[in-house]
Amino acid sequence: MLRALFLVASLLVLGNVIFIHGSFEPSLIVDMVKIIMDNYCSPEKLVGMKEATEAASSNTEVLSIPDAESLAQVLTSGIQTTIGDLRLKVSYEPNYVPVTPPKMPPLPPEQLVAVLQTSIKLDILDGNTGYLRIDHILGEEAADKVGSLLLDMVWNKILPTSALIFDLRYTSSGDLSGISYIVSYFTEAEPLIHIDSVYDRPLNATTKLFTRSTLLGQRYALTKPLIILTSKNTKGIAEDVAYCLQNLKRATIVGEKTAGGSVKVDKIKVGDTDFYITVPTAKSINPITSSTWEVTGVIPDVEVNAEDALATAIKIVNLRAEVPAIIEGSAALIADNYAFEDIGVDVAEKLRGLLANGEYSMVVSKDSLETKLSADLKTLSGDKSLKTTSNTPPLPPMNYSPEMYIELIKLSFHTDVFENNIGYLRFDMFGDFEEVKPIAQIIVEHVWNKVVNTDAMIIDLRNNLGGPTTAIAGFCSYFFDADKQIVFDKLYDRPSGTITELQTLADLTGTRYGSKKSLIILTSGATAGAAEEFVYIMKKLGRAMIIGETTAGGSHPSKTFRVGETDVFLSIPTVHSDTAAGPAWEGAGIAPHIAVSADAALETAKGIFNKHFGGQK
């Protein structure tokens, strides 16, 4: 009611304030509003307008205006602002002649050919990609009249192509019955699909549009890519076609957001005047989205300027041609190299199933392909380390001076000695053994010697993201005695089929901590990779108490594999810990002995040690 009153009042005020010459009766507004009320396709937006119109009809004020065109502009602005629909327009047209929909005249074949050649553009692009541009969508009746010619001149040339780019960037007109006709060529014959519902306000009737079971000629294979190009000039029936095929997941829309028109717009004369009001009298409701493209337009899957849409579509088609080989290559690499053979084979088979079911048929870029592939690999394997990756070359070795190494080590390690001579050691990444070995003495002097003479130690791995596992055997060895050989873990390498034993090292730089002094390791959900391997060993051998959260459930460091000759790369874990005695930590993480939040882990550990050592004093 308030919105309707605002409409009528604002129009009267605009007329009185802005213009001082000429006159039009208030009945003009009353008649105009009545047309909207009786014909506008979304009556729910017009609540209260009837009462407002009756109130306005008793207003005897005269609209003072300089000319009819100016009044039409004012009326248009008021209606559009109030109802929120730019399709509503008022015009002053004293010489207006109603336009009747053109009918296909009986023409000899040679003239029909000429007509079709001017309205339809066809090309076969590189890679056997079809290009079809239609600037007016024919209705079913017209299409039937020229059907045989359409088949010979256009469709039979499109059918053998490997992909189709359907250009609707210039399509602003069409017949409602053409929607089902076109959509059906890109869907299966059975079952019939409900693709649209069109509500006609003047008739107060809803027509459901379905795909057709019979067509002239063959359908375009569902396995072939379909790209629809759009622009801000794509309007009406063309928008409906694009929206239907987009939401059926049959087509990818590339280009600009469409005009946001209507399936049916009528121009209605206002009373006995020369004013006309353009009103959308029918609306489309898609049964899949329960929404519409009208007013808002069709949102492209890939939004680019209209002039760039064709080139972008060609890139998408070329990418999709490579997808089967990329997925097959990925499956083969995983089956042959993933650390756990049974899981790798299962993931590869399921990945091939996703490809066969069309799960990769709608990718639009290398990034979207890699994102989907990573997500699928994680879901199928339960391993977040199995994913796509970039082929980043390793950084060249840095030639640090001893002084620079010392400063770097100070930043990388944090040590402290708490009450009751409790040592604290934190580091957030494991280094490669060959890189650490030359600076082992520096680490011992500036880190290890600060905590080695404590009575117990807290090792903080809550922020340790992993790194190479090559240093694990050496680090573990510091917490065991030199007189006993211990096998920490057995590592199975899938590509080579070999097993490597991690054992205590006889020679270490600096002093061992030994096996007698108490040790607590702090963990969090971020503790991953090599850090998990260390925690796994120390827990399995009963050497340390674990306090904190279950670890990330990562993997041993992955290897990077190139998929065929493409620039797609996979990160594949190829090594797993010994599973003879039960499941290892990969994918599942390591549960702590005492589960507390990561934030509370340090205070919990200090409390345990203080209680133990404080009681001995």
C-alpha positions as CSV (number, residue, x, y, z in Angstrom):
1,M,0.0,0.0,0.0
2,L,2.7,2.5,0.9
3,R,4.7,1.7,-2.2
4,A,1.6,2.3,-4.4
5,L,0.8,5.6,-2.6
6,F,4.4,6.6,-3.1
7,L,4.0,6.0,-6.9
8,V,0.9,8.0,-7.3
9,A,1.9,10.8,-5.0
10,S,5.4,11.1,-6.5
11,L,4.1,11.4,-10.0
12,L,1.6,14.1,-9.1
13,V,4.2,16.0,-7.2
14,L,6.8,15.7,-10.0
15,G,4.2,17.1,-12.4
16,N,3.3,20.1,-10.2
17,V,6.8,21.1,-9.2
18,I,8.8,20.7,-12.4
19,F,6.5,21.9,-15.1
20,I,4.4,25.1,-15.4
21,H,2.8,24.9,-18.9
22,G,0.3,22.5,-20.5
23,S,-2.1,20.1,-18.9
24,F,-3.1,16.4,-18.7
25,E,-5.9,14.9,-16.7
26,P,-5.1,12.8,-13.5
27,S,-7.2,10.1,-15.1
28,L,-4.1,9.4,-17.2
29,I,-2.3,8.1,-14.2
30,V,-5.3,6.2,-12.9
31,D,-5.7,4.4,-16.3
32,M,-2.0,3.7,-16.5
33,V,-1.9,2.2,-13.0
34,K,-5.0,0.1,-13.8
35,I,-3.2,-1.3,-16.8
36,I,-0.2,-2.3,-14.6
37,M,-2.5,-3.8,-12.0
38,D,-4.3,-5.9,-14.6
39,N,-1.4,-7.0,-16.7
40,Y,1.9,-6.9,-14.8
41,C,3.4,-10.3,-14.5
42,S,4.3,-10.2,-10.8
43,P,1.1,-9.0,-9.0
44,E,2.7,-9.7,-5.6
45,K,4.7,-6.5,-6.2
46,L,1.5,-4.4,-6.6
47,V,-0.1,-5.0,-3.2
48,G,-2.1,-1.8,-2.2
49,M,-2.0,-0.2,-5.6
50,K,-5.8,-0.6,-6.2
51,E,-6.6,1.5,-3.1
52,A,-4.0,4.1,-4.1
53,T,-5.5,4.3,-7.6
54,E,-8.9,5.0,-6.2
55,A,-7.5,7.7,-4.0
56,A,-5.8,9.3,-6.9
57,S,-8.9,9.2,-9.1
58,S,-10.6,11.8,-6.8
59,N,-7.7,14.2,-7.3
60,T,-8.7,17.0,-9.6
61,E,-5.3,18.6,-9.8
62,V,-4.0,19.2,-13.2
63,L,-0.5,18.0,-14.2
64,S,1.3,21.0,-15.5
65,I,3.9,20.0,-18.1
66,P,5.7,21.4,-21.1
67,D,5.1,18.4,-23.4
68,A,3.9,14.8,-23.5
69,E,7.4,13.3,-24.0
70,S,8.6,14.9,-20.8
71,L,5.6,13.6,-18.9
72,A,6.3,10.1,-20.3
73,Q,9.8,10.2,-18.9
74,V,8.5,11.3,-15.5
75,L,5.9,8.5,-15.4
76,T,8.5,6.0,-16.5
77,S,10.9,7.0,-13.7
78,G,8.2,6.9,-11.1
79,I,6.9,3.4,-12.1
80,Q,10.4,1.9,-12.4
81,T,11.5,3.3,-9.0
82,T,8.4,2.2,-7.2
83,I,8.1,-1.3,-8.6
84,G,11.8,-1.9,-9.1
85,D,11.5,-3.1,-12.7
86,L,13.2,-1.3,-15.5
87,R,11.2,-3.1,-18.1
88,L,8.1,-0.9,-17.4
89,K,8.2,2.1,-19.6
90,V,5.7,4.9,-20.6
91,S,5.9,6.4,-24.1
92,Y,4.1,9.1,-26.0
93,E,3.6,7.9,-29.6
94,P,0.8,9.6,-31.5
95,N,1.7,7.8,-34.7
96,Y,2.3,4.3,-33.1
97,V,1.3,1.4,-35.3
98,P,1.1,-1.9,-33.5
99,V,3.8,-4.4,-34.6
100,T,2.5,-7.8,-35.5
101,P,4.8,-10.8,-35.2
102,P,6.3,-11.6,-38.6
103,K,5.1,-14.7,-40.2
104,M,7.2,-16.8,-42.5
105,P,5.7,-16.2,-46.0
106,P,5.6,-18.9,-48.6
107,L,8.9,-18.5,-50.4
108,P,10.6,-20.5,-53.1
109,P,13.5,-22.6,-51.8
110,E,16.2,-20.3,-53.2
111,Q,14.7,-17.3,-51.3
112,L,14.4,-19.3,-48.1
113,V,18.1,-20.2,-48.4
114,A,18.9,-16.5,-48.8
115,V,16.8,-15.6,-45.7
116,L,18.4,-18.3,-43.6
117,Q,21.9,-17.3,-44.8
118,T,21.4,-13.8,-43.6
119,S,20.0,-14.7,-40.1
120,I,22.2,-17.7,-39.3
121,K,26.0,-17.8,-39.3
122,L,27.8,-21.2,-39.3
123,D,31.5,-22.0,-39.2
124,I,33.7,-25.0,-38.4
125,L,36.7,-23.7,-36.3
126,D,40.0,-25.4,-35.7
127,G,39.8,-28.6,-33.7
128,N,36.4,-29.5,-35.3
129,T,34.6,-27.0,-33.1
130,G,31.3,-25.8,-34.5
131,Y,30.2,-22.1,-34.3
132,L,26.6,-21.2,-34.7
133,R,25.2,-17.7,-34.4
134,I,21.4,-17.1,-34.5
135,D,20.1,-13.6,-34.1
136,H,16.4,-14.5,-33.9
137,I,15.0,-17.7,-32.3
138,L,12.4,-19.2,-34.5
139,G,9.2,-20.6,-33.1
140,E,8.2,-24.2,-33.6
141,E,5.8,-23.3,-36.5
142,A,8.4,-21.3,-38.4
143,A,11.1,-23.9,-37.7
144,D,8.9,-26.7,-39.1
145,K,8.4,-24.7,-42.3
146,V,12.1,-24.4,-43.0
147,G,13.1,-27.6,-41.1
148,S,14.5,-29.5,-44.0
149,L,16.6,-26.6,-45.1
150,L,17.8,-26.0,-41.6
151,L,18.9,-29.6,-41.5
152,D,20.8,-29.4,-44.8
153,M,22.3,-26.0,-44.4
154,V,23.0,-25.9,-40.7
155,W,22.3,-28.8,-38.4
156,N,23.8,-31.7,-40.3
157,K,27.0,-29.7,-40.6
158,I,27.0,-29.1,-36.8
159,L,26.4,-32.7,-35.8
160,P,29.8,-34.1,-36.7
161,T,31.7,-31.4,-34.7
162,S,33.4,-32.3,-31.4
163,A,32.1,-29.2,-29.6
164,L,29.7,-26.4,-30.3
165,I,29.9,-22.6,-29.5
166,F,26.4,-21.2,-29.7
167,D,26.5,-17.5,-30.1
168,L,23.5,-15.6,-28.6
169,R,25.4,-12.3,-28.1
170,Y,23.2,-10.6,-30.7
171,T,19.9,-12.4,-30.1
172,S,17.2,-10.0,-28.8
173,S,14.1,-11.5,-30.2
174,G,12.4,-14.9,-30.5
175,D,9.3,-17.0,-30.1
176,L,8.4,-18.7,-26.9
177,S,7.8,-22.0,-28.6
178,G,11.4,-22.0,-29.8
179,I,12.7,-22.6,-26.2
180,S,11.6,-26.2,-26.0
181,Y,12.6,-26.8,-29.6
182,I,16.2,-25.6,-29.2
183,V,16.8,-27.1,-25.7
184,S,15.6,-30.5,-26.9
185,Y,18.4,-30.8,-29.4
186,F,20.9,-30.7,-26.5
187,T,19.1,-33.2,-24.2
188,E,18.0,-36.8,-24.3
189,A,14.7,-37.9,-25.9
190,E,13.6,-39.6,-22.7
191,P,12.6,-38.8,-20.1
192,L,11.0,-35.5,-20.9
193,I,12.4,-32.7,-18.8
194,H,10.4,-29.9,-17.3
195,I,12.5,-26.9,-18.3
196,D,10.4,-23.8,-17.7
197,S,7.0,-22.6,-16.4
198,V,5.6,-19.4,-18.0
199,Y,2.9,-17.5,-16.1
200,D,0.7,-15.3,-18.3
201,R,-0.9,-12.6,-16.2
202,P,-3.7,-11.5,-18.5
203,L,-4.7,-15.1,-19.0
204,N,-4.0,-16.0,-15.4
205,A,-2.5,-19.3,-16.8
206,T,0.7,-21.1,-16.4
207,T,2.3,-23.1,-19.3
208,K,4.8,-25.7,-18.5
209,L,7.5,-26.2,-21.1
210,F,9.0,-29.6,-21.6
211,T,11.7,-31.0,-23.9
212,R,10.4,-32.8,-27.0
213,S,10.6,-36.5,-27.5
214,T,10.7,-36.3,-31.3
215,L,12.7,-33.8,-33.4
216,L,13.6,-33.3,-37.0
217,G,17.1,-34.6,-37.3
218,Q,19.5,-36.0,-34.6
219,R,20.3,-34.6,-31.2
220,Y,23.7,-33.2,-30.4
221,A,25.6,-35.7,-28.2
222,L,25.5,-35.0,-24.5
223,T,29.2,-35.8,-24.2
224,K,30.1,-32.9,-26.5
225,P,30.9,-29.5,-24.9
226,L,28.3,-26.8,-25.5
227,I,29.4,-23.2,-24.9
228,I,26.8,-20.3,-25.1
229,L,28.1,-16.8,-25.7
230,T,26.1,-13.9,-24.2
231,S,26.2,-10.2,-24.0
232,K,24.3,-7.3,-22.4
233,N,22.2,-7.3,-25.6
234,T,21.1,-11.0,-25.2
235,K,17.4,-10.6,-24.4
236,G,14.1,-12.4,-23.9
237,I,13.7,-15.8,-25.4
238,A,17.5,-16.1,-25.9
239,E,18.0,-15.5,-22.2
240,D,15.5,-18.3,-21.4
241,V,17.4,-20.7,-23.6
242,A,20.7,-19.9,-22.0
243,Y,19.3,-20.1,-18.5
244,C,17.6,-23.5,-19.1
245,L,20.7,-25.1,-20.6
246,Q,22.9,-23.6,-17.9
247,N,20.8,-25.0,-15.1
248,L,20.5,-28.4,-16.8
249,K,24.3,-28.4,-16.5
250,R,24.3,-28.9,-20.3
251,A,25.9,-25.6,-21.3
252,T,28.6,-23.2,-20.0
253,I,27.7,-19.6,-20.4
254,V,30.6,-17.3,-21.4
255,G,30.4,-13.5,-21.8
256,E,28.4,-10.7,-20.2
257,K,25.4,-10.7,-17.9
258,T,22.3,-10.7,-20.2
259,A,19.8,-7.9,-20.4
260,G,17.2,-9.2,-17.9
261,G,14.3,-9.0,-20.3
262,S,11.1,-10.9,-20.4
263,V,9.5,-13.8,-22.2
264,K,6.6,-11.6,-23.2
265,V,6.3,-7.8,-23.3
266,D,3.1,-6.0,-24.4
267,K,2.7,-2.3,-25.4
268,I,-0.7,-1.2,-24.2
269,K,-2.6,2.0,-25.1
270,V,-3.5,4.2,-22.0
271,G,-7.2,5.1,-22.4
272,D,-8.0,7.4,-25.3
273,T,-4.6,9.1,-25.2
274,D,-1.5,8.7,-27.3
275,F,0.4,7.4,-24.3
276,Y,1.4,3.7,-24.2
277,I,2.8,1.6,-21.4
278,T,5.2,-1.2,-22.0
279,V,4.5,-4.0,-19.5
280,P,6.0,-7.5,-19.0
281,T,2.9,-9.6,-19.0
282,A,4.4,-13.0,-18.5
283,K,7.2,-14.3,-16.4
284,S,9.4,-17.4,-16.5
285,I,10.1,-19.5,-13.4
286,N,12.8,-22.1,-13.8
287,P,11.7,-25.4,-12.1
288,I,15.3,-26.2,-11.1
289,T,16.2,-22.9,-9.4
290,S,12.6,-21.8,-8.6
291,S,13.8,-18.4,-9.8
292,T,14.1,-16.4,-13.0
293,W,16.6,-14.7,-15.2
294,E,14.1,-11.8,-15.8
295,V,15.2,-8.4,-14.5
296,T,18.5,-9.7,-13.1
297,G,19.7,-11.3,-16.3
298,V,21.6,-14.6,-16.8
299,I,24.9,-14.7,-14.9
300,P,27.7,-16.2,-17.0
301,D,29.7,-19.1,-15.7
302,V,32.7,-17.2,-17.1
303,E,32.2,-13.5,-17.1
304,V,34.3,-11.7,-19.8
305,N,33.6,-8.8,-22.2
306,A,31.4,-9.8,-25.0
307,E,34.1,-9.2,-27.6
308,D,36.4,-11.6,-25.7
309,A,33.8,-14.3,-25.3
310,L,34.5,-16.3,-28.4
311,A,38.3,-16.5,-27.8
312,T,37.6,-17.5,-24.2
313,A,35.1,-20.2,-25.3
314,I,37.7,-21.6,-27.7
315,K,40.2,-21.9,-24.8
316,I,37.6,-23.8,-22.7
317,V,36.8,-26.2,-25.6
318,N,40.5,-26.9,-26.1
319,L,41.0,-27.5,-22.3
320,R,38.1,-29.9,-22.2
321,A,39.6,-31.8,-25.1
322,E,42.6,-32.4,-22.9
323,V,40.7,-33.4,-19.8
324,P,40.2,-37.1,-20.5
325,A,44.0,-37.6,-21.0
326,I,44.7,-35.5,-17.9
327,I,42.4,-37.5,-15.7
328,E,43.5,-40.8,-17.1
329,G,47.2,-39.8,-16.6
330,S,46.5,-38.7,-13.1
331,A,44.7,-42.0,-12.3
332,A,47.7,-44.0,-13.7
333,L,50.2,-42.0,-11.6
334,I,48.2,-42.5,-8.5
335,A,47.7,-46.3,-9.1
336,D,51.4,-46.8,-9.7
337,N,52.9,-44.5,-7.0
338,Y,50.5,-43.8,-4.1
339,A,52.0,-45.0,-0.9
340,F,49.2,-47.4,0.0
341,E,48.7,-49.6,-3.1
342,D,45.1,-50.7,-2.4
343,I,44.0,-47.1,-1.8
344,G,45.8,-45.9,-4.9
345,V,44.2,-48.4,-7.1
346,D,40.8,-47.7,-5.7
347,V,41.2,-43.9,-6.1
348,A,42.3,-44.3,-9.7
349,E,39.3,-46.5,-10.5
350,K,36.9,-44.0,-8.9
351,L,38.6,-41.1,-10.6
352,R,38.0,-42.7,-14.0
353,G,34.4,-43.2,-12.9
354,L,33.9,-39.5,-12.2
355,L,35.3,-38.8,-15.7
356,A,32.9,-41.3,-17.3
357,N,30.0,-39.8,-15.5
358,G,30.7,-36.3,-16.8
359,E,32.0,-34.8,-13.6
360,Y,34.8,-33.0,-15.4
361,S,32.7,-31.9,-18.4
362,M,32.1,-28.4,-17.1
363,V,35.6,-27.2,-16.2
364,V,36.3,-23.8,-17.6
365,S,39.9,-23.2,-16.8
366,K,43.1,-25.0,-15.7
367,D,42.6,-23.5,-12.2
368,S,39.1,-24.9,-12.0
369,L,40.3,-28.3,-13.2
370,E,43.1,-28.4,-10.7
371,T,40.8,-27.3,-7.8
372,K,38.2,-29.9,-8.6
373,L,40.8,-32.6,-9.1
374,S,42.4,-31.8,-5.8
375,A,39.0,-31.9,-4.0
376,D,38.1,-35.2,-5.6
377,L,41.4,-36.8,-4.7
378,K,41.1,-35.7,-1.1
379,T,37.5,-37.0,-0.9
380,L,38.3,-40.4,-2.6
381,S,41.5,-41.0,-0.6
382,G,40.9,-39.2,2.7
383,D,44.4,-37.9,2.3
384,K,44.8,-34.1,2.1
385,S,48.4,-34.6,0.8
386,L,47.2,-36.2,-2.4
387,K,46.5,-33.2,-4.6
388,T,47.5,-31.0,-7.6
389,T,50.4,-28.8,-7.1
390,S,52.6,-26.2,-8.9
391,N,55.9,-27.2,-10.3
392,T,57.9,-24.8,-8.2
393,P,61.6,-25.3,-8.8
394,P,63.7,-25.7,-5.6
395,L,65.5,-22.6,-4.4
396,P,69.2,-22.6,-5.0
397,P,71.4,-23.3,-2.0
398,M,72.3,-20.3,0.1
399,N,75.9,-19.6,1.0
400,Y,75.4,-18.3,4.5
401,S,78.3,-17.2,6.7
402,P,78.6,-18.7,10.2
403,E,77.2,-15.5,11.7
404,M,74.2,-15.7,9.4
405,Y,73.6,-19.3,10.3
406,I,73.7,-18.4,14.0
407,E,71.1,-15.7,13.5
408,L,68.9,-18.0,11.4
409,I,69.1,-20.7,14.0
410,K,68.1,-18.3,16.7
411,L,65.0,-17.4,14.7
412,S,64.2,-21.1,13.9
413,F,64.5,-22.5,17.4
414,H,63.2,-21.3,20.8
415,T,64.6,-22.6,24.0
416,D,64.0,-22.0,27.7
417,V,64.6,-23.6,31.1
418,F,61.5,-23.5,33.3
419,E,61.1,-24.1,37.1
420,N,62.5,-27.4,38.4
421,N,65.1,-27.5,35.6
422,I,62.5,-28.3,32.9
423,G,63.9,-27.8,29.4
424,Y,61.8,-26.3,26.6
425,L,62.5,-26.7,22.9
426,R,60.4,-25.4,20.1
427,F,61.0,-25.5,16.3
428,D,58.4,-25.3,13.6
429,M,60.0,-27.2,10.7
430,F,62.2,-30.2,10.1
431,G,65.3,-29.7,7.9
432,D,66.8,-32.0,5.4
433,F,69.6,-34.1,7.0
434,E,72.2,-33.3,4.3
435,E,71.5,-29.6,4.8
436,V,71.5,-29.7,8.6
437,K,74.7,-31.9,8.9
438,P,77.1,-29.1,8.0
439,I,75.6,-26.8,10.6
440,A,75.0,-29.5,13.3
441,Q,77.8,-28.1,15.5
442,I,76.3,-24.6,15.4
443,I,72.8,-26.0,16.3
444,V,74.3,-28.0,19.2
445,E,76.2,-24.9,20.5
446,H,73.4,-22.4,20.2
447,V,70.3,-24.6,20.8
448,W,70.9,-28.1,22.1
449,N,73.4,-27.3,24.8
450,K,70.9,-24.9,26.4
451,V,68.5,-27.8,27.2
452,V,70.6,-31.0,27.2
453,N,71.4,-30.8,30.9
454,T,67.9,-30.4,32.2
455,D,66.1,-33.0,34.2
456,A,63.1,-33.3,31.8
457,M,62.2,-31.7,28.5
458,I,59.1,-30.4,26.8
459,I,59.4,-30.5,23.0
460,D,56.8,-28.1,21.4
461,L,55.7,-29.3,18.0
462,R,52.3,-27.5,18.0
463,N,53.3,-25.3,15.1
464,N,55.6,-27.7,13.3
465,L,54.3,-28.2,9.7
466,G,56.7,-31.1,8.9
467,G,59.4,-31.0,6.3
468,P,61.8,-33.7,5.1
469,T,61.9,-36.9,7.2
470,T,65.6,-37.5,6.5
471,A,66.6,-36.0,9.9
472,I,64.1,-38.1,11.9
473,A,66.5,-41.0,12.7
474,G,69.2,-38.6,13.9
475,F,66.8,-36.5,16.1
476,C,65.2,-39.5,17.6
477,S,68.6,-40.9,18.5
478,Y,69.3,-38.1,20.9
479,F,66.6,-39.5,23.2
480,F,67.9,-43.0,23.3
481,D,71.2,-44.5,24.6
482,A,74.2,-45.3,22.4
483,D,74.6,-48.9,23.7
484,K,71.4,-50.2,22.1
485,Q,70.4,-50.4,18.5
486,I,66.7,-49.6,18.0
487,V,64.6,-49.7,14.8
488,F,62.4,-46.7,15.0
489,D,60.3,-47.4,11.9
490,K,60.2,-49.2,8.6
491,L,59.4,-47.0,5.6
492,Y,57.9,-48.6,2.5
493,D,58.6,-46.8,-0.8
494,R,55.9,-47.6,-3.3
495,P,57.6,-46.7,-6.6
496,S,60.6,-48.8,-5.9
497,G,58.9,-51.4,-3.7
498,T,61.7,-51.1,-1.2
499,I,61.7,-51.0,2.6
500,T,64.1,-48.7,4.6
501,E,64.7,-49.1,8.3
502,L,65.1,-46.0,10.5
503,Q,67.5,-46.9,13.2
504,T,69.4,-45.2,16.0
505,L,72.6,-43.5,14.8
506,A,75.8,-44.5,16.5
507,D,77.6,-41.1,16.0
508,L,75.9,-37.8,17.0
509,T,77.1,-34.3,17.3
510,G,76.9,-33.2,20.9
511,T,75.6,-35.1,23.9
512,R,72.6,-37.4,24.0
513,Y,69.7,-36.7,26.2
514,G,69.4,-40.4,26.8
515,S,66.5,-42.7,27.5
516,K,66.1,-42.1,31.3
517,K,64.9,-38.5,31.5
518,S,61.2,-37.7,31.1
519,L,60.0,-36.2,27.9
520,I,56.7,-34.6,26.9
521,I,55.8,-33.6,23.3
522,L,53.1,-31.0,22.6
523,T,50.9,-31.4,19.5
524,S,48.1,-29.6,17.8
525,G,45.9,-30.2,14.7
526,A,48.6,-28.3,12.7
527,T,51.4,-30.7,13.6
528,A,52.0,-32.5,10.4
529,G,54.4,-34.6,8.2
530,A,57.8,-35.2,9.6
531,A,56.7,-33.9,13.0
532,E,54.0,-36.6,13.0
533,E,56.6,-39.3,12.2
534,F,58.7,-38.2,15.2
535,V,55.7,-38.1,17.5
536,Y,54.6,-41.5,16.1
537,I,58.0,-43.1,16.8
538,M,58.3,-41.6,20.3
539,K,54.8,-42.7,21.3
540,K,55.1,-46.2,19.8
541,L,58.3,-46.8,21.7
542,G,56.9,-45.4,24.9
543,R,59.6,-42.8,25.1
544,A,57.4,-39.7,25.5
545,M,54.1,-38.5,26.8
546,I,52.0,-36.7,24.1
547,I,49.9,-33.8,25.3
548,G,47.6,-31.6,23.1
549,E,45.4,-32.3,20.1
550,T,45.3,-35.1,17.5
551,T,47.8,-34.3,14.8
552,A,47.0,-33.3,11.2
553,G,47.1,-36.8,9.7
554,G,49.4,-35.8,6.9
555,S,51.9,-37.9,5.2
556,H,55.6,-38.5,4.6
557,P,56.9,-35.8,2.1
558,S,55.1,-36.1,-1.2
559,K,56.8,-36.3,-4.6
560,T,55.8,-34.2,-7.5
561,F,54.7,-35.9,-10.8
562,R,54.0,-34.3,-14.1
563,V,50.8,-35.6,-15.8
564,G,51.9,-36.6,-19.2
565,E,53.2,-33.7,-21.3
566,T,50.8,-31.2,-19.7
567,D,51.5,-28.5,-17.2
568,V,49.4,-30.2,-14.6
569,F,51.4,-31.7,-11.6
570,L,50.3,-34.0,-8.8
571,S,51.7,-34.1,-5.3
572,I,51.6,-37.9,-4.4
573,P,52.7,-39.4,-1.1
574,T,54.8,-42.4,-2.1
575,V,56.1,-43.6,1.3
576,H,54.3,-44.9,4.4
577,S,55.3,-46.0,7.8
578,D,55.3,-49.7,8.9
579,T,51.7,-51.0,9.2
580,A,52.6,-54.5,10.3
581,A,51.6,-53.7,13.9
582,G,48.5,-51.7,13.0
583,P,47.5,-48.5,11.1
584,A,50.2,-45.8,10.9
585,W,49.6,-42.1,11.4
586,E,49.1,-41.1,7.8
587,G,45.6,-39.8,7.1
588,A,44.5,-40.4,10.7
589,G,46.8,-38.4,12.8
590,I,48.2,-39.3,16.2
591,A,46.0,-39.1,19.3
592,P,47.7,-37.7,22.4
593,H,47.9,-39.4,25.8
594,I,46.3,-36.3,27.4
595,A,43.9,-34.5,25.1
596,V,43.7,-30.8,25.8
597,S,43.4,-27.7,23.5
598,A,46.7,-26.7,21.9
599,D,46.6,-23.5,23.8
600,A,46.5,-25.3,27.1
601,A,49.1,-28.0,26.3
602,L,52.2,-26.2,27.6
603,E,50.7,-25.3,30.9
604,T,49.4,-28.8,31.3
605,A,52.9,-30.2,30.6
606,K,54.5,-27.8,33.0
607,G,52.0,-28.7,35.7
608,I,52.7,-32.4,35.4
609,F,56.5,-31.9,35.6
610,N,56.2,-29.4,38.5
611,K,54.0,-31.7,40.5
612,H,56.5,-34.6,39.9
613,F,59.8,-32.7,40.5
614,G,58.4,-30.4,43.1
615,G,57.4,-33.4,45.2
616,Q,60.9,-34.7,45.1
617,K,62.3,-31.6,46.8
